[in-house]
């Protein structure tokens, strides 16, 4: 029950952030759908995926098997959303180098 409530809130917030911050028509499929055509215009990136039977999202399951399964799904999410991860990293690095240049001036 807690999982349903937590996921519902997260999904609602994701939908709203996507509608407010991204261009109209930007798709969500758990994660923000990032393409070559829209990557520069996005201001909100959600990286998410539905868990399978292998992963347990119970807060009290810190078993080595479950931790390994959660790490595997996290790696899969990063791989499946590489374009989004690369764009976020590019923006962070650009902001850092811009801040350093203005501080030196």
HELIX and SHEET records of a PDB file:
HELIX    1   1 UNK A    2  UNK A   21  1                                  20    
HELIX    2   2 UNK A   64  UNK A   80  1                                  17    
HELIX    3   3 UNK A   82  UNK A  104  1                                  23    
END                                                                             
